């Protein structure tokens, strides 16, 4: 199957700054605690001039990273197949990474999630996989980050150029 169309992730290259904060427009923190910090970084940009740096020193309950603001969600339909990808790296190898498609109903209620799981390297590389929209899904938004363990903490992750392209 060939990937069709353009990248549908708003500000997936992180170069548009939000008006009220020095952070990329359309993205917010997902989970974390006082030991989790996010920064808009000029390091490790694959496309454009910026990446997002996620530093996690204490949060172990679940995934932590970034997620698209709901207003930038992408319309989908049950059975749609999407290629989700992001360029990422960590300060040291072996940190569990996540790319997540968060599905919502037609009235914007949470429906389900599709997790793509990877193990990080110290070199910026592209991680990708396919996600399938389930019955009842009308919208989706993207999240990416780390799912630390006591063995991988503290971790620092750089995320660059997040893409979502429709396959069918």
JOKA-V41156 format. One record per pair of residues at least 4 apart in sequence whose C-alpha atoms are under 7 Angstrom apart, sorted by the first residue. I is the first residue (numbers start at 1). J is the second residue. D is the distance in whole Angstrom. If there is no record, write none. Layout:
# JOKA-V41156
I_J_D + I_J_D
This chain:
# JOKA-V41156
1_167_7 + 2_167_6 + 3_165_6 + 3_166_6 + 3_167_5 + 4_165_7 + 4_166_6 + 4_167_6 + 5_165_6 + 5_166_7 + 6_165_6 + 7_163_5 + 7_164_5 + 7_165_5 + 8_163_7 + 8_164_6 + 8_165_6 + 9_162_7 + 9_163_6 + 9_164_6 + 10_26_7 + 10_72_6 + 11_15_7 + 11_16_6 + 11_25_7 + 11_26_7 + 12_161_5 + 12_162_5 + 12_163_6 + 13_47_6 + 13_48_6 + 13_50_7 + 13_160_6 + 13_161_4 + 13_162_6 + 14_24_5 + 14_50_6 + 14_51_6 + 15_24_6 + 15_48_6 + 15_49_6 + 15_50_6 + 16_24_6 + 16_25_6 + 17_22_6 + 17_23_6 + 17_24_5 + 17_25_5 + 18_22_6 + 18_23_6 + 18_24_5 + 18_25_4 + 22_40_7 + 23_39_7 + 23_40_5 + 24_40_7 + 26_68_6 + 26_69_5 + 26_72_7 + 27_66_6 + 27_67_6 + 27_68_5 + 27_69_5 + 28_66_6 + 28_67_6 + 28_68_6 + 28_69_6 + 29_65_6 + 29_66_5 + 29_67_6 + 30_64_5 + 30_65_5 + 30_66_5 + 30_67_6 + 31_63_7 + 31_64_5 + 31_65_7 + 32_36_5 + 32_59_6 + 32_64_5 + 33_59_6 + 35_56_6 + 35_57_5 + 35_58_5 + 35_59_7 + 36_55_6 + 36_56_4 + 36_57_6 + 36_59_7 + 37_54_6 + 37_55_5 + 37_56_7 + 38_52_7 + 38_53_6 + 38_54_5 + 38_55_6 + 39_52_6 + 39_53_5 + 39_54_7 + 40_50_7 + 40_51_6 + 40_52_5 + 40_53_6 + 41_50_5 + 41_51_5 + 41_52_6 + 41_53_6 + 42_49_6 + 42_50_5 + 42_51_6 + 43_50_7 + 43_51_6 + 44_51_6 + 45_49_6 + 45_50_5 + 45_51_5 + 45_160_6 + 46_160_6 + 46_161_6 + 47_161_6 + 51_158_6 + 51_159_5 + 51_160_5 + 52_158_6 + 52_159_5 + 52_160_7 + 53_156_7 + 53_157_6 + 53_158_5 + 53_159_7 + 54_65_6 + 54_156_6 + 54_157_5 + 54_158_6 + 55_155_6 + 55_156_4 + 55_157_6 + 56_154_6 + 56_155_5 + 56_156_6 + 57_153_6 + 57_154_4 + 57_155_7 + 60_148_6 + 60_149_6 + 62_147_6 + 63_145_7 + 63_146_6 + 63_147_4 + 64_145_6 + 64_146_6 + 64_147_6 + 65_144_6 + 65_145_4 + 65_146_6 + 66_143_6 + 66_144_6 + 66_145_6 + 67_142_6 + 67_143_4 + 67_144_7 + 68_72_7 + 68_141_6 + 68_142_6 + 68_143_6 + 70_141_7 + 73_139_6 + 73_140_5 + 73_141_5 + 74_139_5 + 74_140_5 + 74_141_6 + 75_138_6 + 75_139_4 + 75_140_6 + 76_80_7 + 76_137_7 + 76_138_5 + 76_139_5 + 76_140_7 + 77_133_6 + 77_137_6 + 77_138_5 + 78_133_5 + 78_134_5 + 78_135_5 + 78_136_6 + 78_137_6 + 79_132_6 + 79_133_5 + 79_134_6 + 80_132_6 + 80_133_5 + 80_168_6 + 81_130_7 + 81_131_6 + 81_132_5 + 81_133_7 + 81_166_6 + 81_167_5 + 81_168_5 + 82_130_6 + 82_131_5 + 82_132_6 + 82_164_7 + 82_165_6 + 82_166_5 + 82_167_5 + 83_128_7 + 83_129_6 + 83_130_5 + 83_131_6 + 83_164_6 + 83_165_5 + 83_166_6 + 83_167_7 + 84_128_6 + 84_129_6 + 84_130_6 + 84_163_6 + 84_164_5 + 84_165_7 + 85_126_7 + 85_127_6 + 85_128_4 + 85_129_7 + 85_162_6 + 85_163_5 + 85_164_7 + 86_126_6 + 86_127_6 + 86_128_7 + 86_159_7 + 86_160_6 + 86_161_6 + 86_162_4 + 86_163_6 + 87_124_6 + 87_125_5 + 87_126_4 + 87_127_6 + 87_159_6 + 87_160_5 + 87_161_6 + 87_162_7 + 88_124_5 + 88_125_6 + 88_126_7 + 88_158_6 + 88_159_5 + 88_160_6 + 89_120_6 + 89_121_6 + 89_122_5 + 89_123_6 + 89_124_5 + 89_125_7 + 89_157_6 + 89_158_5 + 89_159_7 + 90_120_6 + 90_121_6 + 90_122_5 + 90_156_5 + 90_157_4 + 90_158_6 + 91_122_6 + 91_155_7 + 91_156_5 + 91_157_7 + 92_121_7 + 92_122_5 + 93_120_5 + 93_121_4 + 93_122_5 + 94_119_5 + 94_120_5 + 94_121_6 + 95_119_6 + 95_120_5 + 95_146_7 + 95_148_7 + 95_152_6 + 96_118_6 + 96_119_5 + 96_120_6 + 96_146_6 + 96_147_5 + 96_148_6 + 97_117_6 + 97_118_5 + 97_119_6 + 97_120_6 + 97_145_6 + 97_146_5 + 97_147_6 + 98_115_6 + 98_116_6 + 98_117_5 + 98_118_6 + 98_144_5 + 98_145_5 + 98_146_6 + 98_147_7 + 99_115_6 + 99_116_5 + 99_117_7 + 99_143_6 + 99_144_5 + 99_145_7 + 100_113_7 + 100_114_6 + 100_115_5 + 100_116_6 + 100_142_6 + 100_143_5 + 100_144_6 + 101_113_6 + 101_114_5 + 101_115_7 + 101_140_6 + 101_141_6 + 101_142_5 + 101_143_7 + 102_112_6 + 102_113_5 + 102_114_7 + 102_140_5 + 102_141_5 + 102_142_6 + 103_110_6 + 103_111_5 + 103_112_5 + 103_113_6 + 103_137_6 + 103_139_6 + 103_140_4 + 103_141_7 + 104_108_5 + 104_109_5 + 104_110_5 + 104_111_5 + 104_112_7 + 104_137_5 + 104_138_6 + 104_139_5 + 104_140_6 + 105_109_5 + 105_110_6 + 105_111_6 + 105_136_6 + 105_137_5 + 105_138_5 + 105_139_6 + 106_138_5 + 106_139_7 + 111_137_7 + 114_131_6 + 116_129_7 + 133_137_6 + 148_152_6 + 148_153_6 + 149_153_6
